[in-house]
Amino acid sequence: MIMPESETFPHAVDRSSLPANVDDPSTFNHRFADVNGIRLHYVEEGEGPLVIMVHGFPFLWYLWRHQIRSVAAAGYRVVALDMRGYGQSAQPESANLYDMSQVVGDIVGLINSLDEKSAVLIGHDWGSPIVANAAMMRPDLVRGLVMMCAPPTARPPINPLSAWERIYGNLNFYQRYFSTPEAEIEIMSDLRSFLLGIYYSTSGSCQENERWRWAWKQGEEFSETYTIPDRAPDFLSVQALDYYVENFTKTGIKPALNYYRSLERTWEITSYLEGAVVSQPAVFAYGENDPSIRPVLGIDRQGPALSALKDICPGLRGIFEMPGVGHTPPEEDPTETTRIILDFLSSL
C-alpha cells in the first residue's frame, strides 16, 4: 500500500519550480509503502521500467541523489529506498529481523506495492549482496543487476563467526566489531565525527596513510582505523553531511548495525541457496582506491571474491574499475556512475 508523504515533507509542492539542488532532500518525491510487516520510506522519480536503488552502510536513499533524476530522465521509474533500520523506514528492534530473507522480502513487497512485475536492482556496499540474493531468491522479479563495491559471494560452507576465527584469529575485524554493543556506544558518542571520518577515509580523496583499515591489531582502537578530516571532502557538501547526521541521530546506529548482527542467522536459514547463482545480466563496479578491496595485515579480503565473481554471476557482462574513486562511486564520481547504470539499462 502506497502512503502519502510523511510529516517531514507535509505539503504538496510543484517540484518543477524548485531549485535543482541535488543535495536538498525536500526537492525529491517522498513516498511510503506498508510492506512485509513494516513501513518503508522511498523517493520516486520518472516513468517507465522500474529501477530500484539499494544503499549500504552507513548511507540512506540519499546516496543515489545524483543518479535518481538522470536515470529517470532516460525513461525509467526510479525508486531509491531507505532500507529497514535506516532513515524514515521502520526500525525493528530484534537483530533477527534484519536477516537476508527479511530485507529481500522488503524489496519484493515494494515491487508488488508499486504494481510492477519486475525491476532492475542497483546495490552499493551492503546493497550489492542484498540485490544478488534477491536475484537468486526471486529470479522472476529481477531483470538485471548493477552491483558496486562489495562483490557478492557464494554461501560459505561454515558460519561467518567460525570463518572469522579461522581467517582473522586475534585480529579485530570490522564486521565482528560491528556485531558488539561496544561499537554502537563508540559510534554514537561522536556520530558526526564517525560519519565524516568513514566517508572521508573510505574515499579516493584521502591520502594512503589516512585510508580506513577494515582489520586492526589487538591493542589498537576502532577509532584509530579511520581519519577525521578538518572539513568534509569536496564530493560531500555540508548540507549532505548534515542530512546523514540528522537521520542517524534520530534512529541511532543500532538498527544499521543489526545487518552485521544477523549474518549468522542469514547463514543458518539460507542452506537452500547452496550452489545458487545469479543468472540475470549483471555488471559490477568499484573504485580503484576503495580500501575494502585492499589487503590489510597480509589478508586479501575482497580479492578472491572479485576473482570468483563470474562463477556466482554467470550473466556478468563486465567489471568496471573507476579511476581515482574510493568506496562511494555514486557520490565521488556521479557522472561515471550514472553512465555505467544507463549503459547497462540500455543493453537489456
N, C-alpha and C positions, 0 to 999 in steps of 0.2 A: 504494500500500500504506500503510495507516494504522499508525502505530507508537505504542507506549506513551509515557508521559511521560518526559522526559529526566531526567538525574541532578540537574538543577536543582530539580525537583519530584518526588522519588523515591518518595514514599509516597502510596498511595491514601488519600484522606480523605473523610469525609462533609461535603461542601461546604455542605450546608444548615445545618450547625451553626457555620459560620464567620461572623465578624462581617462586616457588609455594608460593608466599607471598600473603596470602588471603586478607591482608589489602591494597594491591596495586590495585586500580580500573582499571588500564590500562591492567591488565592481564586477564580481562574478555572480552567477546564478546559483544560489544555495538551495538545496533540497534535502528532504529526509525521507527515509523508507523504513517501515517496520518489517524486518526480515529475520528469519532464523531465531526468533525469540528476543531480538534486540532492536534498537533503533540506530540506523546508520545515517551519518551525515555525508553528503557529497555535493560537488558542484557539477553543473552540466552546461554544455555549450554545443550548439550545432545540430544538424540533422543528417541522417544517413546511416551507414553501417555502424554498429556500436563498437566503441573502443573504451576499455576500462583501464585506468591507470592506478597502480598499486604502489604505495610508498613503503619504505622500510624504517629502520631505527636510526636516529631519533628525528623523524620527519612527520609530515602531515600531507593531506591532499595538496597543500600549498607547494610542495616540492615541484609539482608539474605546472606551476603557474605560467611559465614561459612557453610551454608546449600546448596548453589546452586550446587557446584561441586559434593558433596557427593550424593545428590538426583539424579543428572544427571547420575552419575556413576552407580546407581542402575537400570538404564534403563528408565529414564524419560526425556522428553523435558521440561526443567525448564526455566521459564521466570519470572524475577523479574523486576518490572517497577517502575519508578518514577511516582507517581500519579500526576494528573494535579495540577499545582501550585508548584511543587517540582522539584528541580534539573534541569535537562536538558529538562524536559517536558514543554509544553506551560503553561503560567500563565495568564489565562483570568482575566480581570480587575474586572468585576462585581461579587459580592458575590453570586448573583443568579445563577451563572454558576458553583457553587460547590455543588448544592443540590444532594441528593442521586440518582435521576434519571440520572443526568449527569455523575457522577463517575461510576455508574453501566453501563451506556452507553459506557464509555471508555473501560471497561473490555469486554463487548460484542463485540465492534468494534475490539478490539485487538485479540480476539479469531478468528473472521472472517478473519482478515488480515493475520493471521498465517495459514489460510486454515485448521483449525481444526473444528470439530463438537461439541466438549465438552472439559471440563477441570475440574481438581480438584483445588479448590481455597484454599489458605492459607492466613490468615489475622491476623495481630497483631495490638492491640490498635484500632485506627480508622478503620484499615483494617478488623477487626473482624465483626462489624456491616455492613461494605460495602459488604463483601463476603456473609453474611447472607441475605442481601437484594437482592444481585444478584441471590442467590438461589431461593428466593421467586418470584422475578420478571421474571426470565428466567430459570425455572427448567429444561428446555430442554437442556440447555448448561452446567449445573453444575452437576458433578457426585458425588462430595463429598466435605466436608469442614473440614479444621483444623483451629480452632479459638483460639486466645491467648489473655489473659489479659483483655479483655473488653467483657463481656458476652452480646450478643445481647438481646434486649428487645422487647416486643410486642409494637405496636404503641399505645402511651398513649391516653387516652380519651380527654385530653386537650393539648394545645400547650406548647412547652418547657418553654417559658417565664412565663406563668401562673403557670406551675408546679414548677419552680424555686422559684417563690414568695411564694408559699404555703409551700415548704419544707424548704427553707433556710432563708426566711424572710429578716432580715437586715444583715445576714452573707454574706461575699463575697464568691462566688463560682467560681472556675477557668473557667468553660465554659462561665459563664456570663461575667467574666472579659476579657476573650479572644475575646469576641464579641465587645469590645470597642476600639476606636482609641488609648487610653492610653496604652493598652497592647502592641501594635505594637511599639510605641515610646520607652517604657521602655525596651523591649527586644532588640531592635536594638541599644540602647545606649551602650550596652556592650554584644554583641551577643555571644562572646566566653565564657564569664562567665555564661551567661544564659544556653547555651547548656551543658557546663561542669557541672554546678550545677544541672540541671534537670537529666542528665544521671546518675550522682552520687547519688543524693538524692532519686531517684526512684528505685535504685538498691538494691540488697541484700548485697552490700559491705559496706553500711553506717551504722552508729550506730542508735539506736532507736530514739534518740533526734535530729538526723540530717535528718530524713526522710521528704520527701515532704508532705506538708499538702494541700489537694485539696479544703479546705474551711478555712477561717480565719475571725477573728472578725473585726468589724469596728475599725478604728484607727491603724490597722496593715497595712503593705505594702505587695504587692505580693512578693517582693524580700526577705521578711522575712520568706517565706514559704518553702524555699529550702536552702541547704548549698553548698557553693562553696568550694571544697577541694583545698588543696595546689597543688595536681597533679592529673592526670587522674587515675581512678581506674584501677586495674590490667586487667580487661576484655576489656579495651578500650585503644588502643595504641595511641601515639601522632599522628601517621600518620592517624589513623581513625578519631580522633577528628579534625584534620586539614581538612580532606575531607568534613566532615559535615559543618564546619565553612566556608570553601571556597564556598560551594554550597549555603548556606543560605545567605552569604554575597552578592552573585550575584543576587539572586531572592528577597531578603528581606524576612521577616517573614509574611507579609500581606497575600500573596496567601494561605499559610498554615492555617492562622487564619480564612480564608474565609469559611473553613469547619464548624467552630463553628458559624459563622455569618449566615450560610444558614440553620441552624437547624429548625428555624420556618418555612421557605419555604418548607423544606422537609416534615414537618408535614402536611402542608396545601395541598400538591399535592399528598399525598400517602394514601388518605382515602380508596382507593381500596385494600390496604394491611390490612385493619381491619380484624383481626382473621386469617390472613395468618400464616402458619408455614413453617419451614424448614424441608422438608420431606426426604431429602437426608441423607445418612450416614454422621456422623459428630463426631468430638471429640473436647474437649475444654481443654486448658492447661493454668496454671497460676502459678506464683511464690508465695511461702508461705509468702515471705516478701514484696510483692507488696503493696505499700502504698495505691494504689487506691482501694484495697479491704478492707482496714481497716477503722473502724468508726472514724470520726473526729467530735469533739464537740458534741458527742452523736448521730450523724447521721450515719447510716449504709447505704451507697450509693449502694454498689455492692452486699451486702448480699442477698436482695430479688431477684436480677437478677440471681444470681447463683442458688438460690433455685428454680426459675421458668424456668431454662434453659431447662429442659426436656419437659416442656409444649410447648415452642416455637420451640424446636428442637426434635420432637418425634423420629427422627432417630439417636439420640445421642447414641454413643457407649461407651463413657467414659469421665470422668473428671479427669484430672491429676494435682495434686499439686506438684510443683517442689521444693524440699527442698533447702533452702539457697538462692533462686533466688528471684529477685525483679520483676520489670516491663518489663525487656528486656531479656527474655529467649534466643532468638536467639544469643545474644552476650554474656550473662552471663554464660550460660551452653549450648554451641553449640552442644556438643555431645548428650546430652539428648534430646534437641530439635529435632535434626536430627533423633534420634531413634523413637521419637513419630511420626514424619512425615512418616518415612519409614514403620513403623509397620502399620500405618493406610492405606497407599497406597497399601501395600501388601495384605491387608484384603479386598480390593474392588474387 
